[in-house]
Amino acid sequence: MTQAPTPHPLLVQCWQRGITLNLDNDKLSFKAVAGAMTPALLAEIRSHKPALIDSLRQHPDWFNARPLSANERSLWFLHRLEPDSPAYNMAYAVRLEAGYSAAQIEAAFQALLQHHPILCSAYGEREGEPLQWLQPVTPAPLSVEQFDQADDATLADWRARQADQPLALADGEICRAALALNQRDGQLQPHLILVVHHIAADFISFEVLRQHFLQRLAGQPLAATADYSYQQWAAEQQVRLTSSDADRDYWLQSLAGLPQLQLPTDFAHRSDQRGEGEELSFVLAAGPANRLREQCRALGVTPYVWWLAAFQWFMARLSGQQDFVIGTTQLCAGRWPGEPVAGAVPGPGRDPLCLVAGGFSVVYGPAVRPAGFCDRHSQCWPSQA
C-alpha cells in the first residue's frame, strides 16, 4: 500500500491554528476565527498556492478533524498514560419518575448525542498531534439491566461499577449511559447513570447535558445548535496562546526555582499511579454560605479565590512550606459567548464553581431540578479516583 506524501507544512500550520483551507477546483479559500490568519501567513499561503493545492488533493480529509484545546490536550495526555483509568470519568446518577420505558430513555439518550456530537466523535493522533475527528461514530445502545427488589446498597454498587468502567476515547465512546430497571414496591423504578469523560465536559456543560436529556425525555424539543461551536472556542484559545510569549515568559521567570509541595504521607510514593480512593463531601449550610458570599464581595474576590486561598493555607500548614505552586484550570479563561455546549471550558464567574486540587473538592452553586427528576434519589456519582 502506497503511503500518502507528507502534508505541506503550511497545511499543518493552518490546521494547528484552527484555519480551514478549502479547495474548489483550483480555487483556494480559507475559513478562520479572528486573529488566526495573520498577514505574514496569508502571504506565505499565496506564495505556495500550487504546492498547497497539490497537498490538499493528496490529503482531502485533512480538515475532517480538529486540533484539541489546551485543556483537552492535557487530558488526552493523561488518558494515553493510563487508558484504562476511570479517574476522569464524570458520572451523574438519577432515579427517574416511574412510567418511562427503556425505549423512551434510549431515544432521549440518542437525541442527546446527536445534539452534542463531541460526545460520540473519536479522539486520536495524526502526525504526532492529538485531535478529534469531526464525523461522529455510531454510539453504543443504552445498557439495560433488570433488578427485582434491589435494595439501595445493590443499586449503589451498580452505580459504582458503571461509573468506574473506562471510556474508549479512540473508539468514540466519550459518553455512556446505563439503565437499571428495578421492580420494587409494586412499580418499575428506572435508575439512570450518564458517564462522560472530562475531556469533553466540565461541571457546567455536564449540567447542560443533564438538562437536555431530561428535556428530550419529557418530549420537549432542544434549541437549535448554537452557531458558536466548541471548535471555534478552541481555535480562539489557540490564537490567544500563540499571539504573544510575554505572559508565558513572565510566569516562567516568576515561578522559576520554586520548590514542589512536599506533603507528609503515611506511605512512600508509588512509581505507578493508581485510582483507588474515596471522596469526602460536605454541604455548607445557608447561613455560612451567605456570610462567605458577603465576605467575598467585601474583599472583591470570587468564591473560587476564597476557597483557593483556604486550600493554600491548609497545604502550607500541613507541609510547613511558605513557597510552593498550585495549578488551577483557569487557562485562557473567559465567558462562553452563547448557548452552552458540551466541552471543557474553564472560566471565572460561572456557577456552579468546582475547585479540585490535591483531592479537595468544593461545589458551589444553585441546583436545578427539571421536570421528570426525582430529587431524593439524585446525586453526582464520582469515579473512585
Buried (B, 14 or more C-beta within 10 A) or exposed (E): EEEEEEBBEBBBEBBBBBBBBEBEEEEBEBEBBEBBBBEEBEEBBEEBEEEBBBBBEBBEEBBEBBBBBBBBBBBBEBBEEBEEBBBBBBBBBBBBBEEBEBEBBBBBBBBBBBBBBBBBBBBBEBEEBBBBBBEBBEBBEBBBEEBEEBEEEEBBEBBBEBBBBBBBBBEBBBBBBBBBBBEBEEEBBBBBBBBBBBBBBBBBBBBBBBBBBBBBBBEEEBEEEBEBBBBBBBBBBBBBBBEEEEEEEEEEEEEEEEEEBEEEEEEEEEEEEEBEEEEEEEEEEEEEEEEBEEEBEEEEEBBBBBBBEEBBEEBBEEBEBEEBEEEBBEBBBBEBEEEBBBBBBBBEEBEBBBBBBEEEEBBBBEEEEBEBBBEEBBBBBBBBB
